[in-house]
Amino acid sequence: MNDIIITQKPMRGDAVLGDLNTKRIVFATHESMMKATLDTQKYEYIGYVVHRKGRKVIYAFGNLSSYPSNKWSERYSFKLTGYTLDGTERTGVLSIREASNSWASNVNYTVTYQAETVAELVTQLNAFFLDTTNPVFQTQDWYAEADGDGNITLHFAYTDYRQASSNAGSDGFALTANFLPGAAALASIRRKHGGAGGEGVLSSWWRAIAYFRQDLSSSTYNPTSNVTSIKTGYPVCLPGYLGKSTYRKDDETQLDYCALLRQTYGEGEAGWLKYMESMMPVCPTDYGNMGQRDGHERTQYLAAQRYVSHKKTTPTVLCPAAYYCAEIETAILPKGTFHLPTVEEMHYLLEDVRYPASGGKDSDPINELQQHLNKSAVSNGSSFWSCLRYNTSSALYANGGYGLFYYYGGFYSSFVSVPFSLYELP
């Protein structure tokens, strides 16, 4: 029987093992793991090496039959202001989005109250939310609470992005988004062509190349006017780049808007591939989201958040994706070892995963190892959460449909959560 070989210089796709005798992490070479049978009396399988720079090893938990999908957050919240606490009868309007009209427009609800203190108003708001003549507030589980500093927060089950973007107060009430102030937002990733922006940069080369070969009608990915800068925010599909898109014809006249890109990167598919390479992120860098390396601290903050409501009367996990990663433990590693990844870490994970867009499970070392051990594959067709907040209502994630870092969808979307950790070699 072949033995596994322990290495002090782990590489991508090497195995991360727990030595059950010493209670320490060790790394086994990919090649030896593919030939050996793991002695589970001596080692536990923890996961795989994603990236190493010097003595710092980024690795992911891989001892799973499948990675779960979780929401980034169950709820969304606003600070309520504008009310008057003078003991006389007052009114305020909550103008909210709801499913009854397919979230298309705001529906107004007038709240009548008579309060002298914040506590009294909170009690009356919660009575209003439980009034069955307005069932939407039960469906969305609206809940009012005081924060101890004289402020009132209204929070609810977050199921549609328009709840965050369109809910408002009027005629005596005002709403200001105040969700998770400890999780700062940032939307800036540098591309290799020198431009920067939030979403649109490639998260998976192989997925993006497969998807953007198609002739796409969207003007986001197929320009409807002349491209005047090579610093594009989103990739251009291959037919659009070539000036041969069937969606860009006017009375049988072919419309060509990407001449500047071809002049810069070259004609044909070879030029397009060079252009797509320019849409890859600059990494490593200390700039923007790629420079945010506090994934462990962010995850601990998110995982610790709890909420109560009319439907959840005991403290309930607010941020399931972060909580899942923080709760992972193994025979030698305690809870708190793992975190929801940063954008940089997700880039390193997906950078050469070909499966399934352009190869099988044996086409990259991570999936080859996972397949050999009968563990979950890493698919570039899956969408993966990061721990980094994009704006007031969403977080950055790697979109498995397009192969881009993206944000659209809101905290309420369920995407894959891959636990990451960092190990420093002695």
C-alpha positions in Angstrom: 0.0 0.0 0.0 1.3 3.5 -0.9 1.9 5.9 1.9 0.9 9.6 1.9 3.7 12.1 1.7 3.7 15.0 4.2 5.0 18.3 2.8 6.1 21.5 4.3 5.5 23.4 1.1 1.8 22.7 0.3 0.5 23.5 -3.2 -3.0 24.0 -4.6 -4.9 20.7 -4.5 -2.8 19.2 -1.7 -4.8 17.7 1.2 -5.2 19.3 4.5 -5.2 16.6 7.2 -5.6 16.6 11.0 -3.0 14.5 12.7 -5.1 12.8 15.4 -2.1 12.1 17.5 -0.5 15.5 17.6 -3.8 17.4 17.1 -2.1 19.5 14.4 -2.7 20.3 10.8 -0.4 18.6 8.2 -0.4 18.8 4.5 -0.2 15.7 2.2 0.8 16.0 -1.5 -1.8 15.7 -4.1 0.1 12.9 -5.9 0.5 10.7 -2.9 -3.2 11.2 -1.8 -4.3 10.0 -5.3 -2.3 6.8 -4.8 -2.9 6.1 -1.1 -5.7 5.0 1.1 -6.1 7.5 4.0 -5.5 5.9 7.4 -8.5 7.3 9.3 -7.1 6.0 12.6 -4.2 8.4 12.1 -5.6 11.3 10.1 -8.8 13.1 9.6 -9.5 14.7 6.2 -10.2 18.4 6.6 -10.0 19.8 3.1 -7.8 21.1 0.4 -5.2 23.8 -0.2 -6.6 26.6 -2.3 -3.6 28.9 -2.5 -0.2 29.5 -0.8 1.9 32.6 -0.7 5.1 32.2 1.4 4.1 30.8 4.7 0.4 31.7 4.5 -1.8 28.8 3.3 -5.4 29.4 2.4 -7.4 26.3 2.6 -11.1 25.3 2.4 -13.1 22.7 4.3 -13.9 19.8 2.0 -15.1 17.0 4.2 -18.6 17.1 2.9 -20.8 15.1 0.5 -22.2 18.5 -0.8 -21.8 22.1 0.1 -25.0 23.7 1.6 -26.7 26.8 0.2 -27.6 29.5 2.7 -29.0 33.0 2.8 -26.6 35.8 3.7 -29.3 37.3 5.9 -32.8 36.3 6.9 -34.0 39.9 7.6 -33.7 43.5 6.6 -34.2 46.6 8.8 -34.9 50.3 8.9 -34.6 53.0 11.6 -38.0 54.6 12.2 -38.0 58.4 12.7 -40.4 61.3 12.2 -42.9 60.2 14.9 -44.2 62.5 17.6 -44.3 61.4 21.3 -46.7 63.9 22.9 -49.5 61.6 24.1 -52.0 62.8 21.4 -53.4 60.8 18.6 -51.0 60.8 15.7 -50.6 58.9 12.4 -47.7 57.9 10.1 -47.7 56.0 6.8 -45.6 52.9 6.1 -45.3 52.6 2.3 -44.1 49.1 1.5 -43.6 46.5 -1.3 -45.5 43.2 -1.1 -46.2 40.1 -3.1 -49.9 40.9 -3.5 -49.1 43.0 -6.6 -45.9 41.1 -7.6 -43.8 43.8 -5.7 -44.6 46.2 -8.5 -45.5 49.3 -6.5 -45.7 50.5 -3.0 -48.8 49.9 -0.9 -49.6 52.5 1.9 -50.7 51.6 5.4 -51.6 54.3 7.9 -50.6 53.6 11.5 -52.6 55.4 14.2 -50.8 55.7 17.6 -50.9 57.7 20.8 -47.7 57.5 22.8 -45.5 59.4 25.1 -42.5 57.1 25.1 -40.5 55.0 22.6 -41.6 51.9 24.5 -45.3 52.8 24.2 -44.9 53.4 20.4 -43.0 50.1 20.0 -45.9 48.3 21.7 -48.5 50.0 19.5 -46.5 49.3 16.3 -46.3 45.6 17.1 -50.0 45.5 17.8 -50.5 47.0 14.4 -48.3 44.4 12.8 -50.3 41.7 14.4 -53.7 43.1 13.3 -55.1 40.5 10.9 -56.8 43.2 8.8 -53.3 43.9 7.4 -52.0 40.4 6.8 -48.9 41.5 4.9 -47.3 42.5 8.1 -47.8 38.9 9.4 -46.6 37.4 6.1 -43.5 39.5 6.2 -43.2 39.1 10.0 -42.7 42.8 10.7 -41.4 43.6 14.2 -40.6 46.8 16.0 -38.0 47.1 18.8 -36.1 49.8 20.7 -32.3 49.7 20.6 -31.7 51.1 24.1 -30.5 54.5 22.8 -34.0 55.9 22.2 -34.2 54.6 18.6 -36.8 52.3 17.0 -35.9 49.7 14.4 -38.4 47.9 12.2 -37.3 44.6 10.7 -39.0 42.0 8.6 -38.3 38.8 6.6 -36.3 39.8 3.5 -37.5 38.0 0.4 -37.4 40.6 -2.4 -34.8 43.3 -3.2 -37.5 45.9 -3.6 -38.3 45.7 0.2 -34.9 47.3 0.8 -34.8 49.7 -2.2 -38.4 50.9 -2.1 -39.9 50.6 1.4 -40.4 54.1 2.9 -42.2 56.2 5.5 -44.3 59.3 4.9 -46.8 61.7 6.5 -45.3 61.4 10.0 -42.9 58.5 9.5 -39.5 58.2 7.8 -37.4 55.1 7.2 -33.6 55.0 7.0 -31.8 51.7 6.2 -29.8 50.7 9.3 -29.1 47.0 8.7 -25.9 45.6 10.2 -23.9 48.9 10.6 -20.9 46.9 11.7 -20.5 45.3 8.2 -19.2 48.1 6.1 -20.0 48.1 2.3 -17.5 48.5 -0.5 -17.8 47.9 -4.3 -14.5 48.2 -6.1 -12.5 45.5 -7.9 -9.6 46.5 -10.2 -9.6 44.8 -13.6 -6.4 44.1 -15.5 -7.3 46.7 -18.1 -7.0 49.3 -15.4 -10.6 50.0 -14.8 -12.5 49.4 -11.5 -16.0 48.8 -10.3 -18.1 46.5 -8.2 -19.8 43.8 -10.2 -18.8 42.6 -13.7 -15.2 41.4 -13.2 -14.6 37.7 -13.9 -14.8 35.3 -11.0 -14.3 32.2 -13.1 -12.4 32.3 -16.3 -13.8 29.0 -17.6 -17.4 29.7 -16.8 -17.2 33.2 -18.3 -15.6 32.0 -21.5 -18.3 29.4 -21.9 -21.2 31.8 -21.2 -20.0 34.8 -23.2 -19.3 32.9 -26.3 -23.1 33.1 -26.8 -24.8 35.9 -28.8 -26.5 37.8 -26.0 -29.2 40.4 -26.5 -28.6 42.4 -23.3 -26.9 45.8 -23.9 -24.9 45.1 -20.7 -22.9 42.5 -22.5 -23.5 43.5 -26.1 -23.1 47.2 -26.7 -25.7 49.3 -28.5 -23.3 52.2 -29.1 -19.6 52.7 -29.8 -17.3 51.5 -27.1 -15.1 54.5 -26.3 -12.9 53.0 -23.6 -11.2 49.7 -23.2 -12.0 49.9 -19.4 -15.3 48.1 -19.8 -17.3 47.3 -16.6 -18.8 44.1 -17.9 -17.6 41.5 -20.5 -18.6 41.8 -24.1 -20.0 38.6 -25.7 -17.9 37.1 -28.5 -20.4 38.0 -31.4 -20.7 41.6 -30.1 -16.9 41.8 -30.0 -16.6 40.5 -33.5 -19.3 42.9 -34.8 -21.4 40.0 -35.9 -24.2 39.8 -33.4 -27.6 38.9 -34.8 -29.1 41.3 -32.2 -27.2 44.3 -33.7 -28.7 44.5 -37.2 -30.7 47.4 -38.7 -32.6 46.5 -41.9 -30.0 43.8 -42.6 -27.1 46.3 -42.0 -24.6 44.9 -39.5 -24.0 47.2 -36.6 -20.5 47.2 -35.2 -19.7 48.9 -31.9 -16.5 47.2 -30.7 -13.9 48.4 -33.2 -11.9 50.0 -30.4 -11.7 46.7 -28.5 -10.5 44.8 -31.7 -7.9 47.5 -32.4 -6.6 47.1 -28.9 -6.7 43.3 -28.4 -6.8 41.9 -31.9 -9.3 40.4 -34.4 -11.1 37.1 -34.1 -11.6 34.8 -31.2 -7.9 35.2 -30.2 -8.4 38.9 -29.8 -11.6 38.3 -27.8 -9.7 36.0 -25.4 -7.1 38.6 -24.8 -9.9 41.1 -24.1 -11.5 38.7 -21.7 -8.2 38.3 -20.0 -8.2 42.0 -19.4 -11.5 41.5 -17.5 -9.8 39.3 -14.9 -9.2 40.9 -11.5 -5.9 42.3 -10.4 -4.8 39.9 -7.7 -3.1 40.1 -5.3 -3.6 43.8 -4.6 -4.4 45.9 -1.5 -6.9 47.9 -3.6 -10.6 47.7 -3.1 -12.5 44.4 -2.3 -9.4 42.3 -3.3 -7.5 44.0 -0.5 -10.1 43.1 2.2 -8.6 40.2 4.1 -10.6 40.3 7.3 -12.9 37.4 6.5 -12.5 35.8 9.9 -13.4 39.0 11.8 -16.3 39.8 9.4 -17.7 36.2 9.7 -17.5 36.3 13.5 -19.4 39.5 13.6 -22.1 38.2 11.2 -22.4 34.8 12.8 -23.0 36.4 16.2 -26.1 38.3 15.1 -29.5 37.2 16.4 -33.0 38.5 16.0 -36.4 37.9 17.6 -39.8 38.6 16.0 -43.4 37.6 16.3 -42.7 34.3 14.6 -39.3 33.8 16.2 -39.7 34.4 19.9 -36.3 33.0 20.9 -33.0 34.5 19.5 -32.5 33.2 16.0 -29.5 33.2 13.7 -29.7 36.3 11.4 -26.9 35.5 9.0 -27.0 31.7 8.1 -24.1 31.6 5.6 -21.6 33.1 8.0 -23.0 31.1 10.9 -22.6 27.9 9.0 -18.9 28.5 8.3 -18.2 29.7 11.9 -19.8 26.6 13.4 -17.7 24.1 11.4 -15.5 22.0 13.7 -13.4 18.9 13.3 -11.7 16.4 15.5 -8.7 18.8 15.9 -10.2 22.2 14.9 -12.6 24.1 17.1 -15.6 26.2 16.1 -14.4 29.6 14.9 -11.6 28.2 12.8 -13.4 28.8 9.5 -15.0 31.8 7.9 -17.1 32.8 4.9 -14.6 33.7 2.2 -13.5 37.1 1.0 -13.6 38.0 -2.7 -9.8 37.3 -2.9 -10.2 33.9 -1.5 -13.1 33.1 -3.8 -11.0 34.2 -6.8 -8.2 31.8 -5.7 -10.7 29.0 -5.4 -12.3 29.4 -8.8 -9.3 30.5 -10.9 -8.6 27.2 -12.5 -11.7 25.1 -11.8 -12.8 23.9 -15.2 -15.7 21.7 -14.0 -18.3 21.6 -15.5 -18.0 24.5 -18.0 -14.9 23.2 -19.7 -13.9 19.9 -18.1 -14.7 17.0 -15.8 -14.0 16.6 -12.1 -10.5 15.3 -12.9 -9.5 18.5 -14.8 -8.2 20.4 -11.8 -6.3 19.2 -8.7 -8.9 20.3 -6.1 -11.8 18.4 -7.8 -9.6 15.5 -8.6 -8.8 15.1 -4.9 -12.4 15.6 -3.8 -13.6 13.0 -6.3 -11.0 10.5 -5.2 -12.2 10.9 -1.6 -15.9 10.9 -2.6 -16.3 14.4 -1.3 -18.2 17.4 -2.8 -17.0 18.9 -6.1 -16.4 22.6 -6.5 -18.5 23.6 -9.5 -17.9 26.8 -11.4 -21.6 26.6 -12.3 -22.5 27.3 -8.6 -22.9 30.7 -7.0 -20.8 31.3 -3.9 -21.2 33.8 -1.2 -18.4 36.0 0.0 -18.5 37.7 3.4 -18.1 41.2 1.8 -21.0 43.6 1.7 -21.5 45.3 -1.6 -24.1 47.9 -0.6 -27.0 48.5 1.8 -28.9 45.4 0.6 -26.6 42.9 -0.9 -23.2 41.2 -0.7 -20.7 40.2 -3.4 -20.8 36.7 -4.7 -19.3 34.6 -7.5 -22.2 34.1 -10.0 -22.1 30.6 -11.4 -24.3 31.5 -14.4 -22.0 34.2 -15.9 -18.7 33.6 -14.2 -18.7 37.1 -12.8 -18.4 38.7 -9.4 -21.9 40.0 -8.9 -24.3 41.5 -6.3 -27.8 41.4 -7.7 -30.2 39.3 -5.7 -30.0 40.6 -2.2 -29.0 39.1 1.1 -32.1 36.8 0.9 -30.7 34.7 -1.9 -29.4 31.2 -1.1 -25.9 30.6 -2.5 -23.2 28.1 -1.7 -21.2 28.6 1.5 -17.6 27.3 1.4 -15.8 27.5 4.8 -12.3 28.9 4.4 -9.4 29.2 6.9 -5.8 30.5 6.9 -2.8 28.6 8.3 0.6 30.0 8.8 3.5 27.6 8.3 6.1 27.5 11.0 
